[in-house]
Amino acid sequence: MTDASAGPGIAVGDIAPDFTLRDQFGQDISLSSYRGSKAVLILFYPYAFSNVCTGEMNEVRSRLAEFLTFDTEVVAISCDPIYTLRAWADADGLNFPLLSDFWPHGEVAQAFGVFDETTGTPHRSSYVVDRDGTIAWAVHNDRNEGRDLEEHLKHLRAAAD
């Protein structure tokens, strides 16, 4: 795990690039829709249905009430097509926004500086965006290293205060 100053991507203190992506239900979700009201945790992950990603997203699901509050939101982004995300959500009961950065392929991951050109997938990177749209915290994990969700919650809550 590396902090934002040592890893890829945009830095703490930068304005988060706005985006609009479709979720597993085909609904548009825009980062800017939360500006002024909620801090947002963005979880970039490489692949739906893969072992580490499934474990992480199932843990988010099991702790969803901690991630989704009046002051906070969580979204997960991969380059998988919407149909794959819907199948994964249905199979694992993932009932929070899984956003498809499929086309233009990896455009949002590229804007955040976490797109892996070799694999065509995002790095396992996380960002907390505060209510003003500024990156408040970031961390980048190795592809095979799961995230410390307790640490993520701590920074998400701090950004919501």
N, C-alpha and C positions, 0 to 999 in steps of 0.2 A: 504494500500500500504506500502511495506517495501523496503528499499534499499538493495543492494546486501550484505551488512555486516550483516543484520538482518534476511535474508530469506534463503531459500534453494538454492542450486545451486553453481556453480563455482563463484569465486570472481573476482572483478575488478582487472586487472593486470595479470590475468592468460591468457595463450594462449587458444584460443577457440578450442574445439575439432573439427577436420575436419569431414565432412560427405558428403555423396552423397545420395540424396533421389530423388524419382520421383515426378514430379509435377502433376497437374490435367490433363495434356495432355500426361502423360507417358514419359516426357523428364527428363533425369538425370540433377540435379542441384547439384554442389559441392560448398561448402563454400570456399574451397581453390582457386576456379576459380576467385574469386574477390580479392584475396591477391595481394597487390601492386597497385591496381587500384581503389577500391571502399570500403567505409565503408558500413557495412551491419547491418540493423535492423532485428533481429530475433524475431518473435512473436510466442511464444508457446501458444496454446489455447486448451481447453478441447474437444469441440465438434462442428463439422459442423452443421448447421441448428439450433443451440440453440440460445436463445434470446440475451444474452450478446455478444456471439461470432459473431453473425450475425450483430449486431449493430456496433461492433468494425470494422469488416472487410468492412462493407458498408461505414464507415467513412474513412477508409484507401483508398478505391476505389474512393470516392468523392474527396480526396485530393492527388491522386496518383502522380500528377506532382510535389508535394512537397517532396514526399518520393523517387521517382525514378528520379535521375539526372545523369549527367556524373560522379559524385563523390559518389553517394549513391545508395543503393539497399534495398529492403524490401522483406523478405520471411516470410511466416506463416507456422507453423508446428503443425500438430495434428497426432493422431494415427488412424485417419479415413482411410479407404481404398481409393485408387485412384478414384474408380468409384463414391464414395460418394462425394469426393472433386470436381469431374467434374460436377456432378449434381448440387451441391451447387454453383459452379462458374457460370454455365449456368443460373441457376435460379436467381442469384443476380448480374450477370455481373461482377464477381470478376476476373479481368484481370491482376493479379500479381501472382507470384508463391505461390500456396498452396501445401505444401510438405507433403507427406504421410510417417509417421514413423510407418507404420502398421506392417511391418515384416522385420527383427526380431522386435517383438512388443515393441515399445518404446525405442529402442536402442539409438537413438540420445537424446531423453529426459533424459534417464538415464545418458548418458555421460555428459550432462549439469547439472545433479543433480536435475532435476525438474519433474521426473516421479512419479506419485501418484500410488503406488502399489495397493491401495484399489480400486480405480476406473479404473485403467488401462489407464489413460489419463495423459497428461502433466498438470502441474500447469499453471495458467495464468501468465507466466513469460516472460520478455522481456530482450534482450541483444543487445547492440550495440557493434559490432566488428569493430575495426579500420582497416586501410589499411594493417597494419602489422600482422593482425590476433589476436590481443590482445583484451580482453574484456575491453572496455572503460567505460561502464556503464551497470547497470542491475537494474531491479526493479521487484518485485513480488507482484501481486495483489491477493486479495481474489477471489475465484472462481466466486462469484456473483458481483464483482466490476469491472466495465469497466476501461480501461486504459485512462490516460491523454495523448492523442496523441500529444498535443502541447509540452509537456515535452519530449516526445520521439523524436520529430523533432528537438528540441533544441540540444539534446545530439547526435543525428545522424549527424547533421550539424557540430557540434564541432569536432567529430571524423573524419570527411572528410577534415577538414582544415589542 
